[in-house]
Amino acid sequence: MAEEFTDTTLDEAFGQDKEGRVGVDLNQKDLLSSEMFELKQIWFVYNKKINALLPLLPQEVLNRYDMVVKSLQAPIFDVAKYPVKMDYLEIFNEVVFKMGQFYFAVF
């Protein structure tokens, strides 16, 4: 069963000071780099485990999986390869979306 989840904004989570600034100083570039590193580690673990399990599948399923995977574009974890004006959330969502495509390709 899925449960509804409502995310909180930084203002709600950390409050604001007298000048209206968020109570915590977060650098989006540092946050993005940290999250991208974690996603990259998840990607490597997934690839290692899926490659170990693929030989257990019947050849017909493997052929279909190969066809689907070849049509997908792998995620790019290097932030420098994205346009400068692209927002942190857009980059993160794009990487997660592309990873999700690979995760569900086996199904």
C-alpha positions as CSV (number, residue, x, y, z in Angstrom):
1,M,0.0,0.0,0.0
2,A,1.3,3.4,-0.9
3,E,1.2,6.1,1.7
4,E,0.8,9.8,0.8
5,F,4.0,11.8,1.4
6,T,4.1,15.6,1.5
7,D,7.6,17.1,1.5
8,T,8.5,20.2,3.5
9,T,10.3,23.2,2.2
10,L,13.5,24.5,3.7
11,D,11.6,27.3,5.4
12,E,9.3,24.8,7.1
13,A,12.2,22.4,8.1
14,F,14.7,24.9,9.4
15,G,12.8,28.1,9.9
16,Q,13.8,31.7,9.0
17,D,15.9,34.3,10.8
18,K,14.9,37.9,11.3
19,E,16.0,38.9,7.8
20,G,14.0,36.2,6.1
21,R,16.9,33.9,5.3
22,V,16.5,30.2,5.8
23,G,18.0,29.1,9.2
24,V,20.6,26.8,7.6
25,D,23.2,27.7,4.9
26,L,23.0,25.1,2.1
27,N,25.1,25.3,-1.0
28,Q,23.2,23.7,-3.8
29,K,26.3,22.7,-5.6
30,D,27.6,20.8,-2.6
31,L,24.3,19.2,-2.0
32,L,24.0,18.2,-5.7
33,S,27.6,16.7,-5.7
34,S,26.8,14.7,-2.6
35,E,23.5,13.4,-4.0
36,M,25.1,12.6,-7.3
37,F,27.8,10.6,-5.6
38,E,25.2,8.6,-3.7
39,L,23.2,8.0,-6.9
40,K,26.4,6.9,-8.7
41,Q,27.2,4.4,-5.9
42,I,23.6,3.0,-6.2
43,W,24.0,2.7,-9.9
44,F,27.3,0.7,-9.6
45,V,25.7,-1.6,-7.0
46,Y,22.7,-2.2,-9.2
47,N,24.7,-3.0,-12.2
48,K,26.9,-5.4,-10.3
49,K,23.9,-7.2,-8.8
50,I,21.8,-7.3,-12.0
51,N,24.7,-8.6,-14.1
52,A,25.2,-11.4,-11.5
53,L,21.5,-12.3,-11.7
54,L,20.9,-12.0,-15.5
55,P,22.4,-15.4,-16.4
56,L,19.6,-17.0,-14.3
57,L,16.9,-15.7,-16.7
58,P,15.8,-17.7,-19.8
59,Q,17.4,-16.7,-23.1
60,E,14.2,-15.3,-24.5
61,V,13.9,-12.9,-21.5
62,L,17.5,-11.9,-21.8
63,N,17.1,-11.0,-25.5
64,R,14.1,-8.8,-24.7
65,Y,16.0,-7.2,-21.8
66,D,19.0,-6.5,-24.0
67,M,16.7,-4.9,-26.6
68,V,15.1,-2.6,-24.0
69,V,18.3,-1.6,-22.3
70,K,20.0,-0.7,-25.6
71,S,17.1,1.7,-26.3
72,L,17.7,3.6,-23.0
73,Q,20.1,6.4,-22.4
74,A,22.4,5.9,-19.3
75,P,22.3,8.6,-16.6
76,I,25.0,11.2,-16.6
77,F,26.4,11.7,-13.1
78,D,28.9,14.5,-14.1
79,V,27.2,17.8,-13.1
80,A,29.6,19.7,-15.4
81,K,27.9,18.1,-18.5
82,Y,24.6,19.7,-17.8
83,P,23.6,23.2,-18.9
84,V,24.7,25.9,-16.4
85,K,21.2,27.3,-16.1
86,M,19.6,24.0,-15.3
87,D,18.2,23.8,-11.8
88,Y,19.4,21.4,-9.1
89,L,16.1,19.7,-8.9
90,E,15.8,19.2,-12.7
91,I,19.3,17.6,-12.9
92,F,18.5,15.3,-9.9
93,N,15.1,14.3,-11.3
94,E,16.6,13.5,-14.7
95,V,19.3,11.2,-13.2
96,V,16.7,9.4,-11.0
97,F,14.3,9.1,-14.0
98,K,17.0,7.5,-16.2
99,M,18.1,5.2,-13.4
100,G,14.4,4.2,-12.9
101,Q,14.2,3.3,-16.6
102,F,17.0,0.8,-16.2
103,Y,15.7,-0.6,-12.9
104,F,12.3,-1.4,-14.5
105,A,13.7,-2.6,-17.8
106,V,14.2,-6.1,-16.4
107,F,10.5,-6.3,-15.6
